[in-house]
Amino acid sequence: MDDNFDKAAIAVIIVFGALVTGGLMAANLVNGDRNGFLMAVGAATAAWVAGHAILFDLPRIYAALVALAVILALGATAAYAF
């Protein structure tokens, strides 16, 4: 594994934070589900901060924030589906 954390941080910020949770935000917003929208915003924020945790070389905080983002994204998906 290479030690260039900048590229990994940018990938996390762009791919997870913007595309996946952006789609969840849009779907819940169109559906009129405020709770799902807020969970998707929380997932996007956690993923965005996780990208910065990589830049500052904080792997445990990164793992916790990614886990939080995944849980919130699953919650937003469940709010949209049900």
PyMOL Python script that loads the backbone (N, CA, C, O; Angstrom):
from pymol import cmd

cmd.read_pdbstr("""\
ATOM      1  N   MET A   1       0.843  -1.174   0.000  1.00  0.00           N
ATOM      2  CA  MET A   1       0.000   0.000   0.000  1.00  0.00           C
ATOM      3  C   MET A   1       0.888   1.237   0.000  1.00  0.00           C
ATOM      4  O   MET A   1       1.835   1.331   0.781  1.00  0.00           O
ATOM      5  N   ASP A   2       0.583   2.166  -0.864  1.00  0.00           N
ATOM      6  CA  ASP A   2       1.420   3.373  -0.900  1.00  0.00           C
ATOM      7  C   ASP A   2       1.005   4.340   0.208  1.00  0.00           C
ATOM      8  O   ASP A   2      -0.077   4.228   0.784  1.00  0.00           O
ATOM      9  N   ASP A   3       1.876   5.272   0.483  1.00  0.00           N
ATOM     10  CA  ASP A   3       1.643   6.202   1.587  1.00  0.00           C
ATOM     11  C   ASP A   3       1.058   7.532   1.137  1.00  0.00           C
ATOM     12  O   ASP A   3       1.151   8.523   1.863  1.00  0.00           O
ATOM     13  N   ASN A   4       0.469   7.570  -0.026  1.00  0.00           N
ATOM     14  CA  ASN A   4      -0.126   8.808  -0.519  1.00  0.00           C
ATOM     15  C   ASN A   4      -1.589   8.859  -0.099  1.00  0.00           C
ATOM     16  O   ASN A   4      -2.468   8.335  -0.784  1.00  0.00           O
ATOM     17  N   PHE A   5      -1.831   9.497   1.033  1.00  0.00           N
ATOM     18  CA  PHE A   5      -3.184   9.546   1.579  1.00  0.00           C
ATOM     19  C   PHE A   5      -4.041  10.615   0.911  1.00  0.00           C
ATOM     20  O   PHE A   5      -5.264  10.590   1.051  1.00  0.00           O
ATOM     21  N   ASP A   6      -3.436  11.548   0.194  1.00  0.00           N
ATOM     22  CA  ASP A   6      -4.206  12.621  -0.425  1.00  0.00           C
ATOM     23  C   ASP A   6      -5.191  12.090  -1.461  1.00  0.00           C
ATOM     24  O   ASP A   6      -6.343  12.521  -1.503  1.00  0.00           O
ATOM     25  N   LYS A   7      -4.747  11.170  -2.285  1.00  0.00           N
ATOM     26  CA  LYS A   7      -5.632  10.620  -3.316  1.00  0.00           C
ATOM     27  C   LYS A   7      -6.781   9.827  -2.695  1.00  0.00           C
ATOM     28  O   LYS A   7      -7.915   9.910  -3.168  1.00  0.00           O
ATOM     29  N   ALA A   8      -6.501   9.069  -1.651  1.00  0.00           N
ATOM     30  CA  ALA A   8      -7.558   8.311  -0.984  1.00  0.00           C
ATOM     31  C   ALA A   8      -8.560   9.242  -0.318  1.00  0.00           C
ATOM     32  O   ALA A   8      -9.763   8.980  -0.344  1.00  0.00           O
ATOM     33  N   ALA A   9      -8.080  10.320   0.273  1.00  0.00           N
ATOM     34  CA  ALA A   9      -8.974  11.277   0.928  1.00  0.00           C
ATOM     35  C   ALA A   9      -9.888  11.945  -0.095  1.00  0.00           C
ATOM     36  O   ALA A   9     -11.083  12.112   0.152  1.00  0.00           O
ATOM     37  N   ILE A  10      -9.342  12.317  -1.215  1.00  0.00           N
ATOM     38  CA  ILE A  10     -10.148  12.957  -2.255  1.00  0.00           C
ATOM     39  C   ILE A  10     -11.168  11.972  -2.813  1.00  0.00           C
ATOM     40  O   ILE A  10     -12.302  12.353  -3.104  1.00  0.00           O
ATOM     41  N   ALA A  11     -10.776  10.713  -2.963  1.00  0.00           N
ATOM     42  CA  ALA A  11     -11.719   9.701  -3.450  1.00  0.00           C
ATOM     43  C   ALA A  11     -12.875   9.500  -2.485  1.00  0.00           C
ATOM     44  O   ALA A  11     -14.022   9.366  -2.912  1.00  0.00           O
ATOM     45  N   VAL A  12     -12.588   9.479  -1.184  1.00  0.00           N
ATOM     46  CA  VAL A  12     -13.657   9.320  -0.199  1.00  0.00           C
ATOM     47  C   VAL A  12     -14.587  10.517  -0.225  1.00  0.00           C
ATOM     48  O   VAL A  12     -15.808  10.357  -0.208  1.00  0.00           O
ATOM     49  N   ILE A  13     -14.027  11.711  -0.267  1.00  0.00           N
ATOM     50  CA  ILE A  13     -14.842  12.922  -0.264  1.00  0.00           C
ATOM     51  C   ILE A  13     -15.733  12.971  -1.497  1.00  0.00           C
ATOM     52  O   ILE A  13     -16.924  13.258  -1.382  1.00  0.00           O
ATOM     53  N   ILE A  14     -15.185  12.699  -2.661  1.00  0.00           N
ATOM     54  CA  ILE A  14     -15.952  12.838  -3.898  1.00  0.00           C
ATOM     55  C   ILE A  14     -16.931  11.686  -4.088  1.00  0.00           C
ATOM     56  O   ILE A  14     -18.126  11.916  -4.273  1.00  0.00           O
ATOM     57  N   VAL A  15     -16.442  10.457  -4.046  1.00  0.00           N
ATOM     58  CA  VAL A  15     -17.287   9.322  -4.401  1.00  0.00           C
ATOM     59  C   VAL A  15     -18.363   9.073  -3.365  1.00  0.00           C
ATOM     60  O   VAL A  15     -19.549   9.064  -3.695  1.00  0.00           O
ATOM     61  N   PHE A  16     -17.969   8.870  -2.119  1.00  0.00           N
ATOM     62  CA  PHE A  16     -18.966   8.521  -1.112  1.00  0.00           C
ATOM     63  C   PHE A  16     -19.775   9.735  -0.686  1.00  0.00           C
ATOM     64  O   PHE A  16     -21.005   9.701  -0.652  1.00  0.00           O
ATOM     65  N   GLY A  17     -19.061  10.810  -0.362  1.00  0.00           N
ATOM     66  CA  GLY A  17     -19.731  11.987   0.160  1.00  0.00           C
ATOM     67  C   GLY A  17     -20.644  12.668  -0.824  1.00  0.00           C
ATOM     68  O   GLY A  17     -21.721  13.128  -0.445  1.00  0.00           O
ATOM     69  N   ALA A  18     -20.248  12.745  -2.069  1.00  0.00           N
ATOM     70  CA  ALA A  18     -21.027  13.510  -3.030  1.00  0.00           C
ATOM     71  C   ALA A  18     -22.010  12.662  -3.820  1.00  0.00           C
ATOM     72  O   ALA A  18     -23.196  12.987  -3.877  1.00  0.00           O
ATOM     73  N   LEU A  19     -21.551  11.604  -4.417  1.00  0.00           N
ATOM     74  CA  LEU A  19     -22.411  10.859  -5.325  1.00  0.00           C
ATOM     75  C   LEU A  19     -23.458  10.007  -4.613  1.00  0.00           C
ATOM     76  O   LEU A  19     -24.651  10.114  -4.895  1.00  0.00           O
ATOM     77  N   VAL A  20     -23.014   9.179  -3.710  1.00  0.00           N
ATOM     78  CA  VAL A  20     -23.948   8.244  -3.069  1.00  0.00           C
ATOM     79  C   VAL A  20     -24.942   8.980  -2.190  1.00  0.00           C
ATOM     80  O   VAL A  20     -26.152   8.819  -2.354  1.00  0.00           O
ATOM     81  N   THR A  21     -24.452   9.781  -1.266  1.00  0.00           N
ATOM     82  CA  THR A  21     -25.367  10.449  -0.350  1.00  0.00           C
ATOM     83  C   THR A  21     -26.086  11.612  -1.013  1.00  0.00           C
ATOM     84  O   THR A  21     -27.169  12.003  -0.576  1.00  0.00           O
ATOM     85  N   GLY A  22     -25.505  12.162  -2.049  1.00  0.00           N
ATOM     86  CA  GLY A  22     -26.224  13.184  -2.817  1.00  0.00           C
ATOM     87  C   GLY A  22     -27.461  12.597  -3.471  1.00  0.00           C
ATOM     88  O   GLY A  22     -28.516  13.232  -3.503  1.00  0.00           O
ATOM     89  N   GLY A  23     -27.333  11.393  -3.990  1.00  0.00           N
ATOM     90  CA  GLY A  23     -28.494  10.702  -4.559  1.00  0.00           C
ATOM     91  C   GLY A  23     -29.536  10.386  -3.513  1.00  0.00           C
ATOM     92  O   GLY A  23     -30.734  10.501  -3.770  1.00  0.00           O
ATOM     93  N   LEU A  24     -29.086   9.985  -2.327  1.00  0.00           N
ATOM     94  CA  LEU A  24     -30.026   9.726  -1.237  1.00  0.00           C
ATOM     95  C   LEU A  24     -30.735  11.006  -0.796  1.00  0.00           C
ATOM     96  O   LEU A  24     -31.934  10.995  -0.517  1.00  0.00           O
ATOM     97  N   MET A  25     -29.989  12.102  -0.737  1.00  0.00           N
ATOM     98  CA  MET A  25     -30.613  13.378  -0.365  1.00  0.00           C
ATOM     99  C   MET A  25     -31.679  13.759  -1.381  1.00  0.00           C
ATOM    100  O   MET A  25     -32.783  14.156  -1.009  1.00  0.00           O
ATOM    101  N   ALA A  26     -31.351  13.639  -2.656  1.00  0.00           N
ATOM    102  CA  ALA A  26     -32.303  14.007  -3.703  1.00  0.00           C
ATOM    103  C   ALA A  26     -33.543  13.116  -3.674  1.00  0.00           C
ATOM    104  O   ALA A  26     -34.664  13.604  -3.816  1.00  0.00           O
ATOM    105  N   ALA A  27     -33.342  11.817  -3.491  1.00  0.00           N
ATOM    106  CA  ALA A  27     -34.481  10.897  -3.482  1.00  0.00           C
ATOM    107  C   ALA A  27     -35.406  11.174  -2.304  1.00  0.00           C
ATOM    108  O   ALA A  27     -36.627  11.186  -2.457  1.00  0.00           O
ATOM    109  N   ASN A  28     -34.828  11.396  -1.142  1.00  0.00           N
ATOM    110  CA  ASN A  28     -35.665  11.673   0.032  1.00  0.00           C
ATOM    111  C   ASN A  28     -36.303  13.053  -0.046  1.00  0.00           C
ATOM    112  O   ASN A  28     -37.415  13.247   0.445  1.00  0.00           O
ATOM    113  N   LEU A  29     -35.628  13.998  -0.647  1.00  0.00           N
ATOM    114  CA  LEU A  29     -36.202  15.336  -0.800  1.00  0.00           C
ATOM    115  C   LEU A  29     -37.396  15.305  -1.745  1.00  0.00           C
ATOM    116  O   LEU A  29     -38.425  15.922  -1.467  1.00  0.00           O
ATOM    117  N   VAL A  30     -37.268  14.600  -2.850  1.00  0.00           N
ATOM    118  CA  VAL A  30     -38.376  14.489  -3.799  1.00  0.00           C
ATOM    119  C   VAL A  30     -39.536  13.713  -3.176  1.00  0.00           C
ATOM    120  O   VAL A  30     -40.702  14.024  -3.421  1.00  0.00           O
ATOM    121  N   ASN A  31     -39.210  12.705  -2.373  1.00  0.00           N
ATOM    122  CA  ASN A  31     -40.233  11.895  -1.717  1.00  0.00           C
ATOM    123  C   ASN A  31     -40.915  12.643  -0.569  1.00  0.00           C
ATOM    124  O   ASN A  31     -41.994  12.249  -0.125  1.00  0.00           O
ATOM    125  N   GLY A  32     -40.292  13.713  -0.094  1.00  0.00           N
ATOM    126  CA  GLY A  32     -40.860  14.489   1.003  1.00  0.00           C
ATOM    127  C   GLY A  32     -40.577  13.907   2.373  1.00  0.00           C
ATOM    128  O   GLY A  32     -41.274  14.220   3.338  1.00  0.00           O
ATOM    129  N   ASP A  33     -39.565  13.065   2.468  1.00  0.00           N
ATOM    130  CA  ASP A  33     -39.215  12.426   3.734  1.00  0.00           C
ATOM    131  C   ASP A  33     -38.086  13.207   4.396  1.00  0.00           C
ATOM    132  O   ASP A  33     -36.922  13.080   4.014  1.00  0.00           O
ATOM    133  N   ARG A  34     -38.440  14.014   5.389  1.00  0.00           N
ATOM    134  CA  ARG A  34     -37.467  14.885   6.045  1.00  0.00           C
ATOM    135  C   ARG A  34     -36.444  14.088   6.842  1.00  0.00           C
ATOM    136  O   ARG A  34     -35.260  14.423   6.823  1.00  0.00           O
ATOM    137  N   ASN A  35     -36.876  13.036   7.547  1.00  0.00           N
ATOM    138  CA  ASN A  35     -35.949  12.244   8.351  1.00  0.00           C
ATOM    139  C   ASN A  35     -34.892  11.558   7.484  1.00  0.00           C
ATOM    140  O   ASN A  35     -33.711  11.551   7.831  1.00  0.00           O
ATOM    141  N   GLY A  36     -35.311  10.989   6.370  1.00  0.00           N
ATOM    142  CA  GLY A  36     -34.367  10.363   5.453  1.00  0.00           C
ATOM    143  C   GLY A  36     -33.400  11.365   4.868  1.00  0.00           C
ATOM    144  O   GLY A  36     -32.214  11.077   4.710  1.00  0.00           O
ATOM    145  N   PHE A  37     -33.910  12.556   4.543  1.00  0.00           N
ATOM    146  CA  PHE A  37     -33.044  13.607   4.013  1.00  0.00           C
ATOM    147  C   PHE A  37     -31.996  14.014   5.040  1.00  0.00           C
ATOM    148  O   PHE A  37     -30.824  14.172   4.698  1.00  0.00           O
ATOM    149  N   LEU A  38     -32.403  14.184   6.289  1.00  0.00           N
ATOM    150  CA  LEU A  38     -31.455  14.590   7.320  1.00  0.00           C
ATOM    151  C   LEU A  38     -30.431  13.492   7.617  1.00  0.00           C
ATOM    152  O   LEU A  38     -29.273  13.791   7.911  1.00  0.00           O
ATOM    153  N   MET A  39     -30.843  12.235   7.544  1.00  0.00           N
ATOM    154  CA  MET A  39     -29.873  11.157   7.711  1.00  0.00           C
ATOM    155  C   MET A  39     -28.867  11.138   6.564  1.00  0.00           C
ATOM    156  O   MET A  39     -27.684  10.875   6.779  1.00  0.00           O
ATOM    157  N   ALA A  40     -29.333  11.416   5.350  1.00  0.00           N
ATOM    158  CA  ALA A  40     -28.421  11.467   4.204  1.00  0.00           C
ATOM    159  C   ALA A  40     -27.459  12.646   4.326  1.00  0.00           C
ATOM    160  O   ALA A  40     -26.288  12.525   3.967  1.00  0.00           O
ATOM    161  N   VAL A  41     -27.933  13.771   4.823  1.00  0.00           N
ATOM    162  CA  VAL A  41     -27.042  14.918   5.055  1.00  0.00           C
ATOM    163  C   VAL A  41     -26.005  14.564   6.116  1.00  0.00           C
ATOM    164  O   VAL A  41     -24.833  14.919   5.982  1.00  0.00           O
ATOM    165  N   GLY A  42     -26.425  13.871   7.164  1.00  0.00           N
ATOM    166  CA  GLY A  42     -25.484  13.437   8.197  1.00  0.00           C
ATOM    167  C   GLY A  42     -24.452  12.468   7.646  1.00  0.00           C
ATOM    168  O   GLY A  42     -23.279  12.539   8.015  1.00  0.00           O
ATOM    169  N   ALA A  43     -24.872  11.563   6.767  1.00  0.00           N
ATOM    170  CA  ALA A  43     -23.932  10.634   6.148  1.00  0.00           C
ATOM    171  C   ALA A  43     -22.933  11.376   5.270  1.00  0.00           C
ATOM    172  O   ALA A  43     -21.743  11.061   5.273  1.00  0.00           O
ATOM    173  N   ALA A  44     -23.413  12.350   4.526  1.00  0.00           N
ATOM    174  CA  ALA A  44     -22.512  13.131   3.678  1.00  0.00           C
ATOM    175  C   ALA A  44     -21.515  13.917   4.516  1.00  0.00           C
ATOM    176  O   ALA A  44     -20.341  14.009   4.158  1.00  0.00           O
ATOM    177  N   THR A  45     -21.967  14.477   5.614  1.00  0.00           N
ATOM    178  CA  THR A  45     -21.079  15.244   6.490  1.00  0.00           C
ATOM    179  C   THR A  45     -20.040  14.338   7.141  1.00  0.00           C
ATOM    180  O   THR A  45     -18.866  14.700   7.219  1.00  0.00           O
ATOM    181  N   ALA A  46     -20.458  13.174   7.606  1.00  0.00           N
ATOM    182  CA  ALA A  46     -19.515  12.239   8.217  1.00  0.00           C
ATOM    183  C   ALA A  46     -18.479  11.771   7.200  1.00  0.00           C
ATOM    184  O   ALA A  46     -17.300  11.648   7.531  1.00  0.00           O
ATOM    185  N   ALA A  47     -18.904  11.512   5.976  1.00  0.00           N
ATOM    186  CA  ALA A  47     -17.959  11.089   4.940  1.00  0.00           C
ATOM    187  C   ALA A  47     -17.001  12.218   4.583  1.00  0.00           C
ATOM    188  O   ALA A  47     -15.821  11.977   4.330  1.00  0.00           O
ATOM    189  N   TRP A  48     -17.495  13.425   4.562  1.00  0.00           N
ATOM    190  CA  TRP A  48     -16.647  14.585   4.247  1.00  0.00           C
ATOM    191  C   TRP A  48     -15.573  14.764   5.321  1.00  0.00           C
ATOM    192  O   TRP A  48     -14.406  14.994   5.004  1.00  0.00           O
ATOM    193  N   VAL A  49     -15.967  14.659   6.581  1.00  0.00           N
ATOM    194  CA  VAL A  49     -15.002  14.798   7.671  1.00  0.00           C
ATOM    195  C   VAL A  49     -14.041  13.604   7.683  1.00  0.00           C
ATOM    196  O   VAL A  49     -12.876  13.756   8.050  1.00  0.00           O
ATOM    197  N   ALA A  50     -14.518  12.419   7.287  1.00  0.00           N
ATOM    198  CA  ALA A  50     -13.645  11.244   7.224  1.00  0.00           C
ATOM    199  C   ALA A  50     -12.523  11.445   6.217  1.00  0.00           C
ATOM    200  O   ALA A  50     -11.405  10.975   6.429  1.00  0.00           O
ATOM    201  N   GLY A  51     -12.810  12.129   5.139  1.00  0.00           N
ATOM    202  CA  GLY A  51     -11.757  12.430   4.175  1.00  0.00           C
ATOM    203  C   GLY A  51     -10.666  13.292   4.783  1.00  0.00           C
ATOM    204  O   GLY A  51      -9.487  13.122   4.474  1.00  0.00           O
ATOM    205  N   HIS A  52     -11.054  14.202   5.635  1.00  0.00           N
ATOM    206  CA  HIS A  52     -10.065  15.040   6.305  1.00  0.00           C
ATOM    207  C   HIS A  52      -9.296  14.262   7.365  1.00  0.00           C
ATOM    208  O   HIS A  52      -8.136  14.569   7.636  1.00  0.00           O
ATOM    209  N   ALA A  53      -9.930  13.257   7.969  1.00  0.00           N
ATOM    210  CA  ALA A  53      -9.224  12.419   8.944  1.00  0.00           C
ATOM    211  C   ALA A  53      -8.090  11.649   8.270  1.00  0.00           C
ATOM    212  O   ALA A  53      -7.059  11.389   8.890  1.00  0.00           O
ATOM    213  N   ILE A  54      -8.281  11.286   7.003  1.00  0.00           N
ATOM    214  CA  ILE A  54      -7.199  10.635   6.266  1.00  0.00           C
ATOM    215  C   ILE A  54      -6.046  11.610   6.074  1.00  0.00           C
ATOM    216  O   ILE A  54      -4.883  11.244   6.244  1.00  0.00           O
ATOM    217  N   LEU A  55      -6.364  12.835   5.725  1.00  0.00           N
ATOM    218  CA  LEU A  55      -5.309  13.830   5.500  1.00  0.00           C
ATOM    219  C   LEU A  55      -4.471  14.062   6.749  1.00  0.00           C
ATOM    220  O   LEU A  55      -3.266  14.297   6.655  1.00  0.00           O
ATOM    221  N   PHE A  56      -5.105  13.996   7.921  1.00  0.00           N
ATOM    222  CA  PHE A  56      -4.390  14.229   9.171  1.00  0.00           C
ATOM    223  C   PHE A  56      -3.878  12.926   9.796  1.00  0.00           C
ATOM    224  O   PHE A  56      -3.408  12.923  10.934  1.00  0.00           O
ATOM    225  N   ASP A  57      -3.971  11.810   9.043  1.00  0.00           N
ATOM    226  CA  ASP A  57      -3.442  10.511   9.450  1.00  0.00           C
ATOM    227  C   ASP A  57      -4.027  10.055  10.793  1.00  0.00           C
ATOM    228  O   ASP A  57      -3.302   9.769  11.746  1.00  0.00           O
ATOM    229  N   LEU A  58      -5.355   9.998  10.833  1.00  0.00           N
ATOM    230  CA  LEU A  58      -6.079   9.543  12.019  1.00  0.00           C
ATOM    231  C   LEU A  58      -6.940   8.329  11.636  1.00  0.00           C
ATOM    232  O   LEU A  58      -8.139   8.476  11.397  1.00  0.00           O
ATOM    233  N   PRO A  59      -6.341   7.138  11.575  1.00  0.00           N
ATOM    234  CA  PRO A  59      -7.073   5.984  11.038  1.00  0.00           C
ATOM    235  C   PRO A  59      -8.255   5.522  11.887  1.00  0.00           C
ATOM    236  O   PRO A  59      -9.251   5.055  11.334  1.00  0.00           O
ATOM    237  N   ARG A  60      -8.176   5.637  13.206  1.00  0.00           N
ATOM    238  CA  ARG A  60      -9.310   5.201  14.033  1.00  0.00           C
ATOM    239  C   ARG A  60     -10.497   6.141  13.900  1.00  0.00           C
ATOM    240  O   ARG A  60     -11.645   5.699  13.862  1.00  0.00           O
ATOM    241  N   ILE A  61     -10.223   7.414  13.831  1.00  0.00           N
ATOM    242  CA  ILE A  61     -11.303   8.386  13.632  1.00  0.00           C
ATOM    243  C   ILE A  61     -11.904   8.204  12.246  1.00  0.00           C
ATOM    244  O   ILE A  61     -13.118   8.309  12.069  1.00  0.00           O
ATOM    245  N   TYR A  62     -11.055   7.932  11.269  1.00  0.00           N
ATOM    246  CA  TYR A  62     -11.527   7.673   9.908  1.00  0.00           C
ATOM    247  C   TYR A  62     -12.478   6.474   9.894  1.00  0.00           C
ATOM    248  O   TYR A  62     -13.558   6.545   9.307  1.00  0.00           O
ATOM    249  N   ALA A  63     -12.083   5.383  10.536  1.00  0.00           N
ATOM    250  CA  ALA A  63     -12.920   4.184  10.557  1.00  0.00           C
ATOM    251  C   ALA A  63     -14.248   4.447  11.256  1.00  0.00           C
ATOM    252  O   ALA A  63     -15.294   3.989  10.796  1.00  0.00           O
ATOM    253  N   ALA A  64     -14.213   5.175  12.352  1.00  0.00           N
ATOM    254  CA  ALA A  64     -15.449   5.488  13.071  1.00  0.00           C
ATOM    255  C   ALA A  64     -16.371   6.367  12.235  1.00  0.00           C
ATOM    256  O   ALA A  64     -17.583   6.157  12.223  1.00  0.00           O
ATOM    257  N   LEU A  65     -15.808   7.347  11.539  1.00  0.00           N
ATOM    258  CA  LEU A  65     -16.632   8.234  10.719  1.00  0.00           C
ATOM    259  C   LEU A  65     -17.202   7.520   9.499  1.00  0.00           C
ATOM    260  O   LEU A  65     -18.338   7.782   9.103  1.00  0.00           O
ATOM    261  N   VAL A  66     -16.432   6.630   8.908  1.00  0.00           N
ATOM    262  CA  VAL A  66     -16.962   5.861   7.780  1.00  0.00           C
ATOM    263  C   VAL A  66     -18.072   4.932   8.253  1.00  0.00           C
ATOM    264  O   VAL A  66     -19.082   4.777   7.566  1.00  0.00           O
ATOM    265  N   ALA A  67     -17.897   4.313   9.419  1.00  0.00           N
ATOM    266  CA  ALA A  67     -18.961   3.461   9.963  1.00  0.00           C
ATOM    267  C   ALA A  67     -20.223   4.275  10.244  1.00  0.00           C
ATOM    268  O   ALA A  67     -21.332   3.826   9.957  1.00  0.00           O
ATOM    269  N   LEU A  68     -20.053   5.469  10.806  1.00  0.00           N
ATOM    270  CA  LEU A  68     -21.197   6.351  11.048  1.00  0.00           C
ATOM    271  C   LEU A  68     -21.882   6.734   9.742  1.00  0.00           C
ATOM    272  O   LEU A  68     -23.110   6.749   9.662  1.00  0.00           O
ATOM    273  N   ALA A  69     -21.090   7.044   8.721  1.00  0.00           N
ATOM    274  CA  ALA A  69     -21.660   7.412   7.423  1.00  0.00           C
ATOM    275  C   ALA A  69     -22.430   6.254   6.811  1.00  0.00           C
ATOM    276  O   ALA A  69     -23.494   6.457   6.226  1.00  0.00           O
ATOM    277  N   VAL A  70     -21.908   5.054   6.939  1.00  0.00           N
ATOM    278  CA  VAL A  70     -22.598   3.884   6.394  1.00  0.00           C
ATOM    279  C   VAL A  70     -23.916   3.640   7.134  1.00  0.00           C
ATOM    280  O   VAL A  70     -24.936   3.347   6.510  1.00  0.00           O
ATOM    281  N   ILE A  71     -23.893   3.760   8.446  1.00  0.00           N
ATOM    282  CA  ILE A  71     -25.118   3.560   9.230  1.00  0.00           C
ATOM    283  C   ILE A  71     -26.168   4.611   8.865  1.00  0.00           C
ATOM    284  O   ILE A  71     -27.342   4.283   8.692  1.00  0.00           O
ATOM    285  N   LEU A  72     -25.752   5.856   8.750  1.00  0.00           N
ATOM    286  CA  LEU A  72     -26.701   6.909   8.376  1.00  0.00           C
ATOM    287  C   LEU A  72     -27.214   6.726   6.949  1.00  0.00           C
ATOM    288  O   LEU A  72     -28.387   6.982   6.675  1.00  0.00           O
ATOM    289  N   ALA A  73     -26.353   6.287   6.045  1.00  0.00           N
ATOM    290  CA  ALA A  73     -26.789   6.039   4.680  1.00  0.00           C
ATOM    291  C   ALA A  73     -27.784   4.881   4.617  1.00  0.00           C
ATOM    292  O   ALA A  73     -28.752   4.929   3.857  1.00  0.00           O
ATOM    293  N   LEU A  74     -27.546   3.853   5.408  1.00  0.00           N
ATOM    294  CA  LEU A  74     -28.522   2.747   5.473  1.00  0.00           C
ATOM    295  C   LEU A  74     -29.841   3.208   6.057  1.00  0.00           C
ATOM    296  O   LEU A  74     -30.907   2.783   5.609  1.00  0.00           O
ATOM    297  N   GLY A  75     -29.774   4.078   7.059  1.00  0.00           N
ATOM    298  CA  GLY A  75     -30.991   4.634   7.631  1.00  0.00           C
ATOM    299  C   GLY A  75     -31.761   5.483   6.631  1.00  0.00           C
ATOM    300  O   GLY A  75     -32.990   5.425   6.575  1.00  0.00           O
ATOM    301  N   ALA A  76     -31.043   6.268   5.848  1.00  0.00           N
ATOM    302  CA  ALA A  76     -31.696   7.091   4.824  1.00  0.00           C
ATOM    303  C   ALA A  76     -32.323   6.218   3.736  1.00  0.00           C
ATOM    304  O   ALA A  76     -33.396   6.529   3.219  1.00  0.00           O
ATOM    305  N   THR A  77     -31.648   5.134   3.400  1.00  0.00           N
ATOM    306  CA  THR A  77     -32.187   4.207   2.408  1.00  0.00           C
ATOM    307  C   THR A  77     -33.441   3.526   2.937  1.00  0.00           C
ATOM    308  O   THR A  77     -34.425   3.374   2.213  1.00  0.00           O
ATOM    309  N   ALA A  78     -33.403   3.120   4.193  1.00  0.00           N
ATOM    310  CA  ALA A  78     -34.584   2.480   4.789  1.00  0.00           C
ATOM    311  C   ALA A  78     -35.749   3.471   4.901  1.00  0.00           C
ATOM    312  O   ALA A  78     -36.901   3.089   4.697  1.00  0.00           O
ATOM    313  N   ALA A  79     -35.464   4.722   5.218  1.00  0.00           N
ATOM    314  CA  ALA A  79     -36.524   5.725   5.288  1.00  0.00           C
ATOM    315  C   ALA A  79     -37.143   5.961   3.915  1.00  0.00           C
ATOM    316  O   ALA A  79     -38.346   6.198   3.803  1.00  0.00           O
ATOM    317  N   TYR A  80     -36.333   5.897   2.892  1.00  0.00           N
ATOM    318  CA  TYR A  80     -36.853   6.090   1.540  1.00  0.00           C
ATOM    319  C   TYR A  80     -37.656   4.875   1.078  1.00  0.00           C
ATOM    320  O   TYR A  80     -38.698   5.014   0.437  1.00  0.00           O
ATOM    321  N   ALA A  81     -37.163   3.693   1.409  1.00  0.00           N
ATOM    322  CA  ALA A  81     -37.813   2.465   0.910  1.00  0.00           C
ATOM    323  C   ALA A  81     -39.100   2.144   1.656  1.00  0.00           C
ATOM    324  O   ALA A  81     -40.030   1.592   1.069  1.00  0.00           O
ATOM    325  N   PHE A  82     -39.166   2.476   2.930  1.00  0.00           N
ATOM    326  CA  PHE A  82     -40.341   2.105   3.718  1.00  0.00           C
ATOM    327  C   PHE A  82     -41.072   3.343   4.074  1.00  0.00           C
ATOM    328  O   PHE A  82     -42.104   3.280   4.743  1.00  0.00           O
TER     329      PHE A  82
END
""", "prot")
cmd.dss("prot")
cmd.show_as("cartoon", "prot")
cmd.util.cbc("prot")
cmd.orient("prot")
